[in-house]
């Protein structure tokens, strides 16, 4: 296959020249001539505005090469969510393409801090805008078939990094995502209405969710997100390392996440259903977790495992009308069912939380899950984060090793809770369960954090 070096099309790697026209010409020429490699050669910083990736193109970023997003926000004119202009633009995109590869050992740099307001202790301030938030999503392939992303380092996305919209047959292997931990909304990989996605051997740092399957309302024509595997990944997040939802108007199903390490994260594993779609048939297996408290600007309160099903909170934000079905100002929440957590070791400042509306969570199994809880930061503890729900935002109930509220058929098999040396009075029970139909507890080990004040297990019948 032929190689198309972007410098032969006029690209200049000085870090200052906008090379969008030259790079796009190389992409178009490659695709029109039955495909090949569009080469980003080593030794240059090729700044560029928006690009469209086309069929049969291997977009190859050589070791020592960088593709850098143009810092001029006015260069970005395409909304990431169609008529919803309130949630970012597209930098590298494309639609209806087949047999596309993003490869190489170079760097694709979203130039994220250039699109932010002032930097504060916990996060960058978001810039005000009237109707169009121009922060660019780094790569937004729409309806791609047979997409391979391998070996590349993605850096400093200003919004979501890899947003897979309606894609089918996707392999993401051995990449790094190094997003700024103070940039809100800088998700790592978001499969959105996408199918047959395999993510393996990746390292992801993100100032939001590292991996987040979802089904956004703007792209409802592409159907459910299903058949997703994640394996052998190391993840770090100031929000939630692995999250399913919260945007889910269709279905997220058939997901297996295994052999991963989650470190220094605000929340480790979250299933956060807030819309009418369902989440079903999900397995988490062989995972090591380290979670801790961060500033309140980030959703999550160090829950190592979190399963919730609450209606979305109505709001007056610019994108609020996109959160609910057309003509509605309030929503409803769908089912979460058939979820397995197996062989998990967690060190955290908080415990496992399950909570939802009546009849919305069923068939949850914990097997060989070991939780150690110890206070390691100065942030407030003893609370769970239910945002964005129309009930309670922050739930102040004290910390239990496992806290279950309103679900059907929950099993706790060969699990344990240990407390560290730092035990504030907000630390309470090993197990608290209320309104659980068919609760099964077998070979559970755990005492109260303060035996003189609390029972080890509190079970309130429904």
BELLIN-V40149 format. One record per helix or strand of 2 or more residues. SS is the DSSP state (H for helix, E for strand). FROM is the first residue (numbers start at 1). LEN is the number of residues. If there is no record, write none. Layout:
ss=SS from=FROM len=LEN
ss=SS from=FROM len=LEN
This chain:
ss=E from=2 len=4
ss=H from=6 len=4
ss=H from=20 len=13
ss=E from=36 len=5
ss=E from=45 len=4
ss=E from=51 len=2
ss=E from=57 len=5
ss=E from=66 len=4
ss=H from=73 len=3
ss=E from=79 len=3
ss=E from=84 len=10
ss=E from=98 len=6
ss=E from=107 len=3
ss=H from=112 len=4
ss=E from=136 len=4
ss=E from=145 len=6
ss=E from=153 len=3
ss=E from=162 len=4
ss=E from=168 len=6
ss=E from=176 len=3
ss=E from=189 len=4
ss=E from=195 len=6
ss=E from=203 len=4
ss=E from=214 len=2
ss=H from=217 len=6
ss=E from=225 len=7
ss=E from=234 len=4
ss=E from=240 len=7
ss=E from=251 len=15
ss=E from=267 len=7
ss=E from=278 len=14
ss=E from=305 len=5
ss=H from=320 len=3
ss=E from=336 len=13
ss=E from=352 len=5
ss=E from=361 len=13
ss=E from=383 len=3
ss=E from=394 len=3
ss=E from=402 len=12
ss=E from=416 len=4
ss=E from=431 len=12
ss=E from=457 len=4
